[in-house]
Amino acid sequence: MSEYTPLSELGEFGLIKKIKEKFELRNESSVKGIGDDAAVLEPQEKQLVVSSDMLLEGVHFDLTFCPLKHLGYKAVAVNVSDIAAMNAKPTQITVNIGVGARYTVEAIEELYEGVRLACESYNVDLVGGDTTSSRAGLVISVTAIGEVAKGEAVLRSGAKVNDLVCVTGDLGAAYLGLQVLEREKQAFIANPEMQPELENKQYIVGRQLRPEARMDVIYELKELGIKPTAMIDISDGLASELMHICSQSGVGATVYKDNLPADSQMLETAVEFNLDPITCIMNGGEDYELLFTIPLADHEKVKNHPDITIIGKITEASEGVNLANKHGQAFPLKAQGWSHF
């Protein structure tokens, strides 16, 4: 007898009841969560920010190497990252899933355990969602809601000439993690007896499978008394995101090749795959770090921050968006990151 429960045995309402039992409300603005026709939110004197993201099996994730718990966590983290990029605090999420008949109750519970862990980590409430059947594999759609004091939201359009260009963390690791996972998948297809070779690759693989939204940096910037002039999260690659900021702010930018932050495991793996590390950093994507600009006057406040790197400066629009080497030669940037179509 199978130890797994088919979804049909529990039904939609039974599944919702089971999910609801595992989630508690943490935020004052969550008046009513799961269990009614709609959630009730009361954010007091704040502005609401809303972001939505969809993940499709075979397009955004591969269940050959992506554990369901990690997937649930990542689905929340990538949405919280968008809220962070607005300089806001995430408060609620809704999760919609489309599942095929091959999924069991236990598999969906595993997915929602990842969602629950992310809710705990980012202090957000699951207040609703929908479950439906899907003939095209697993579909996950998350909407994140956040709060920000009036006048404190940071848009992509506020960068000014002479602002400093900053990034959090390190870049390119998630892309290299994906290359490693794809290689091991091919090896497994060729020989299912093979054990995956992931020794010394845990960091970059983790960056791909279970990224973190940088809410920590948002809180730290507030403590430092810094309000970025423009901000975006790095989902499609640094070059692409920098161009978004420049285009919406009507400015140019120069970033310095030698200032780009990279992890040693990422650099070693790039060499192993015969890939240019700078290309991986500029165009890899899925790092979910923050790219932001700050006034030159705030330089002293961030120059020694262990997790913020100043990578360049904002210039006049006529100068374009460039990558410069240590000899001062500048090369126009091209965005070759993730294309959705």
Steps between C-alpha positions, in 0.01 A plus 500: 500500500632847408591730790410802286155658480358593158373859485160376388455326837531829690333739254561874469334603828673223692835613355433867588404399856820295531712791372325756721580303816872554445489879458449768763446875455786722617425851370259753652381596152375143438144523633365186330709232327409166339145372542268765358413629152790744519768614743454824696802728538524826693836671445433820703685809368724307257512460124455148366742349248395190307709263288412176323711224349426173325721189493434227242640148507737448209547876451605640839582182688586136440374252760778256403730702725278752678354369831138608554581657839772717342260589219235618748758713679637645175151587370451722807857638509494627140181696571628637831809612304276722284345651813851561642597676175221752568653573845187348655429240769321184380188418703275254312512250214246299304602172333320349201599155376400287203585132551482188288349167606846351567544722808412358840375682811843439655678667205279811529558505877874498430461796263298693760754416770750702293242780473448488879874519571530804272198665670675446833833630370355819345223547758218491245148354520349258250150648465352321200542332165348235279569139401395361166585206274761546228578295192829681443699404808529702818414871487563732797388862510580715803380853570687692769362805679716742695475826691707814473466839668377774265791651310737213588443272198807477275433480125729418207471856375680706766872457416692829462831583332795438741300253712695188601390164354493226766419130517445263790669161539676331209385436144504222241479212749137401429571474125804276560297295748248434223779390262622247760147366559435468125829313455415257781152448353654398166738263677204349689301451177802322347550284811229500773742313733731802517516714813497876429838670534414806707804507728636856533192627314257537793509880505427560132240220483329647808494842334301347214265272695430713809580868450440758774334840461724773647257644754793508745667772291176702477484511881873584522471787253221647713725471808781674312262782403532426128211514256612373156413728209414201275486125560425170323557134583734295282286227348589533130871591530693808614534654151128475430400642841749789475355588160149505651613752762687714244216498250233588758719762672621657173869454590809299401731293719853367519574187701854381565596144409740470796231603750250227411446271802551127436523188714810279457283190436324686219833607344647147516184349348496757217854392405391133520213569255722717280275801564609861546427589867422863407235382251349277773493798741356746249243271335446193721198611701302335781734630771218708655752748638413871501641754257454855625631855470579734789612864518878554500458657847414154641834349389648492853196315636533203262869484406583247776173307494590129464205421274474810280743567214529830314541389139475828309334836453208660320598720204328720244262311268716600201786288635295179481529194725856368512729243658846647565832324566782619728665685209191718462384341174119483488296248302126548436291247692262262329224329697504129419314381808190287524244566230147398593382442142 
